[in-house]
Amino acid sequence: MAHIAFDQAEQREFREAVCAKFPRNPELAYVLENLALEGIDLNGCRYWDDIRAEKGMPEWGGEASDVA
């Protein structure tokens, strides 16, 4: 299993950087902080194209209108 873990000093630095970088976006800060605390399980990652196909969304053409 591929798993990226951060030591405590890296976790603290990451959390501090997130809070400083995204002070008005607590949701994003929360997600990034959790990544620092829990690490990243690369086996659980999925490609965006696979998710789009699973949800029946059209292929992404690179336009902003494709996102909304």
TAHU-V17657 format. One record per backbone hydrogen bond with DSSP energy under -0.5 kcal/mol. NH is the residue of the N-H (numbers start at 1). CO is the residue of the C=O. Records with the same first field share a line. If there is no record, write none. Layout:
NH: CO + CO
//
This chain:
3: 1
4: 40
5: 3
11: 7
12: 8
13: 9
14: 10
15: 11
16: 12
17: 13
18: 14
19: 15
20: 16
21: 17
22: 18
25: 22
29: 25
30: 26
31: 27
32: 28
33: 29
34: 30
35: 31
36: 32
37: 33
38: 34
39: 35
40: 4
42: 2 + 40
43: 2
44: 41
45: 42
51: 47
52: 48
53: 49
54: 50
55: 51
56: 53
57: 52
66: 63
67: 64
68: 64
//
